[in-house]
Amino acid sequence: LRWGVTEEESERATELCLSEVCRSQILVGILGERYGQVPPRPVLPDLPQYSWLAAAPAGLSITEMEIRQFQALYPETAQQRMFSYFRDPDITRSIPVAW
């Protein structure tokens, strides 16, 4: 969900991404082979939707925080509302070197 995060907003990237999750009714994850950016623990507004973060371990990627945020918002139905797609690691072999 980092698409559209401007340079000026990058310091608040985690907060912006999590606030977008809070506006979503479904979550589509497109995942590759890397864990992703691990920012410092965010300082978020003291709101109920972020209460899960207090018990979360340190070192979470933004993507994992987005997933956990969504699960916290929809504890009973998150599994039906989340769609995860995983890139085949062999796909890069079929991409021409020129690309």
Residue pairs with C-beta under 8 A, 6 or more apart in sequence:
1 17
1 20
1 21
1 66
2 13
2 17
2 62
5 13
5 16
5 17
9 16
13 37
13 39
13 62
14 39
14 42
14 44
14 62
14 65
15 42
15 44
17 62
17 65
17 66
18 42
18 44
18 50
18 65
18 66
18 69
21 27
21 66
21 69
21 70
21 73
22 49
22 69
22 73
24 70
25 81
26 81
26 82
26 83
27 66
27 67
27 70
27 78
27 81
27 82
27 83
28 82
28 83
28 84
28 85
29 63
29 66
29 67
29 82
29 83
29 84
29 85
30 85
30 87
31 63
31 84
31 85
31 86
31 87
32 86
32 87
33 87
33 89
35 61
35 63
35 64
36 61
36 62
36 63
36 64
37 61
37 62
38 59
38 60
38 61
38 62
39 62
41 53
41 58
42 53
42 65
44 50
44 53
49 69
49 72
49 73
50 69
51 72
52 68
52 69
52 71
52 72
53 65
56 65
56 68
60 68
67 82
70 78
70 81
70 82
71 78
71 82
74 81
